[in-house]
Amino acid sequence: MNSAVIAPQNIAPQNKAIAIWLLVVAAAIFCMIVLGGVTRLTHSGLSMVDWKPIMGIIPPLSEADWLASFAKYQQFPEFIKLNSEMTLEGYQRIFMFEYLHRILGRLIGLLFLLPFLYFLFTKQLHRNDSIRFTVLFILGGLQGVLGWYMVKSGLTKDPHVSQYRLTAHLGSAFLLYGYICWVAFGFLISRGTPSTPKNIKVFGLGIIALIFVMILSGGFVAGTRAGLAYNTFPLMAGSFIPSGMYSVEPFWLNWFENITTIQFNHRIMAYVLALAIPLFWFLVTRHTQYKGISIHLLLGALLAQISLGITTLLLSVPVVLGASHQTGAIILFTIALFVVRRLTQDSPSAGS
């Protein structure tokens, strides 16, 4: 049997159960990230103007409740400056996107906590695993706090959330998702695989890091609405390197607040990945014993994501394409995690 493939018959039943649990949680986080993107694209994120972690699970149920909630919203800058003509029906529509986003966050907490307690009390977790999962649960809770911290930045005089807080919220969600996937794949992948050359392992980890940085750059594109500028490809305002790239002082601030530089950097990251991932594919298929289809899926996901990105840009970020582009980023990230986990898991340590 090829030792680089998943071999369920070699996996202890408790490890398989733990892996399934973690992958269910990861799938929920996947949906959470996509829904968060839709919430952002539909400008729904500031519709709920308070944060009630416990009582917030109950939405407005009567017309009086809806009117009271709408009256609260009307006191904040987004309504006053941007949505002063919004009707109650329009408010209900944006409210539900944000409400579902928050409810899904609470559901993820339960999906994680209840099975964790079961595995813990039935002694199916090693001590190191239980500590790791406790940290993951705390990080999940902090992610909810960070989400409110982001929303709060848009409830002030300027009805737009901070791109710094938005990107931090997005980045931490991907870190949480990525780590859960990494641990789950560790429980599923057979042990004792042939050693992969160290340079390929390092290159694979670098690919994951590049995709993550690309995602962060996308957070700044979303936070500054840089995707609505320069809706041409491959040139920006008729030039590969547009003017005004470094017009903001100090110099480093351009990377985070200058929409020209932000969109340019996002494009450059795409070019880098367009070169790095095919090279990684070549090295893996030629210089390792990796025979799984996932390495080919990584290449396909890259091509799909680049195509989605260009189309989304040319069409000025319609909601469906914007959400699809974010979904593509998660898929690309997931496949890269899986491939690299298989390449690097060549030791007999369990659940690492």
HELIX and SHEET records of a PDB file:
HELIX    1   1 PRO A    8  ASN A   10  5                                   3    
HELIX    2   2 PRO A   13  LEU A   41  1                                  29    
HELIX    3   3 MET A   55  ILE A   57  5                                   3    
HELIX    4   4 GLU A   63  TYR A   73  1                                  11    
HELIX    5   5 PRO A   77  PRO A   77  1                                   1    
HELIX    6   6 GLU A   78  LEU A   82  3                                   5    
HELIX    7   7 LEU A   88  PHE A  121  1                                  34    
HELIX    8   8 ARG A  127  LYS A  152  1                                  26    
HELIX    9   9 GLN A  163  LEU A  188  1                                  26    
HELIX   10  10 LYS A  198  THR A  224  1                                  27    
HELIX   11  11 ALA A  226  LEU A  228  5                                   3    
HELIX   12  12 PHE A  251  LEU A  253  5                                   3    
HELIX   13  13 ASN A  254  GLU A  257  1                                   4    
HELIX   14  14 ILE A  259  HIS A  287  1                                  29    
HELIX   15  15 SER A  294  LEU A  314  1                                  21    
HELIX   16  16 VAL A  319  THR A  344  1                                  26    
END                                                                             
